[in-house]
């Protein structure tokens, strides 16, 4: 099959919105804001120490406070649930990847 043979109506789902992302605020949908938002969220998780295993990390009060602050920031940005955040992140990464190819 050649690219010329593919018609736009061949992919009916391509024009549909992802329902979980339909209610996001406009600033989250703007690809220009992706890096800023992503860096701000990563900064909330950054620590000055590390742990050798998961049990040690789970018992660390400072690390658990970082995870709590990260979850609060996700909610403050306008995400309603973790699934919405991860779907936004996945789609934003795909958009960024495609923009690099141009």
C-alpha positions in Angstrom: 0.0 0.0 0.0 1.3 3.4 -1.0 0.9 6.5 1.1 -1.2 8.1 -1.6 -3.7 5.2 -1.3 -4.4 6.0 2.4 -7.5 8.2 2.8 -8.2 10.4 5.8 -11.3 8.4 6.6 -9.3 5.2 6.9 -8.4 6.3 10.5 -11.7 7.3 12.1 -10.3 7.3 15.6 -7.5 9.8 14.8 -9.8 12.8 15.0 -11.4 11.8 18.3 -10.1 13.4 21.5 -8.8 11.4 24.4 -11.7 11.6 26.9 -9.5 11.8 29.9 -7.6 14.8 28.6 -10.7 16.7 27.3 -11.2 18.6 30.6 -7.6 19.8 31.0 -6.9 23.6 31.2 -5.6 25.3 28.1 -2.1 25.9 29.6 -1.6 22.2 30.0 -2.6 21.5 26.4 -0.1 24.0 25.1 3.0 22.1 23.9 5.2 25.1 24.7 4.5 24.7 28.4 5.4 21.0 28.6 9.1 21.3 29.5 8.4 23.9 32.1 5.7 21.9 33.8 7.7 18.7 33.6 10.8 20.3 35.1 8.8 21.9 37.9 7.3 18.5 38.7 10.7 16.7 38.6 12.1 19.4 41.0 9.5 18.4 43.6 10.9 14.9 43.6 14.6 15.8 43.7 16.5 14.9 46.8 20.1 15.2 48.0 20.4 11.6 49.1 19.6 8.0 47.9 18.5 4.7 49.2 19.8 1.2 48.6 16.4 -0.5 48.6 12.7 0.3 48.4 12.0 -0.4 52.0 14.6 2.1 53.1 13.0 4.7 50.7 9.5 4.0 52.0 10.6 4.5 55.6 12.4 7.8 54.8 10.2 10.7 56.0 12.0 13.3 53.7 11.4 11.2 50.6 7.7 10.5 51.5 7.2 14.2 52.0 8.6 14.8 48.5 6.2 12.3 47.0 3.3 14.0 48.9 4.4 17.5 47.6 4.6 16.1 44.1 1.1 14.7 44.3 -0.2 18.1 45.6 1.5 20.0 42.8 0.0 17.7 40.2 -3.5 18.5 41.6 -2.7 22.2 41.8 -1.7 22.2 38.1 -5.2 21.0 37.2 -4.9 17.2 36.9 -7.7 15.3 38.5 -6.1 11.9 38.8 -2.7 10.3 38.2 -4.0 8.5 35.1 -4.8 11.9 33.6 -1.3 13.1 34.4 0.4 10.1 32.9 -1.8 10.3 29.7 -0.9 14.0 29.4 2.8 13.2 29.8 2.7 10.3 27.2 0.9 12.4 24.6 3.0 15.5 25.2 6.2 13.4 24.7 4.8 12.1 21.4 4.0 15.7 20.3 7.5 16.9 21.3 9.1 14.0 19.4 7.1 14.8 16.3 7.9 18.5 16.5 11.7 17.6 16.6 11.3 15.7 13.4 10.1 18.7 11.5 
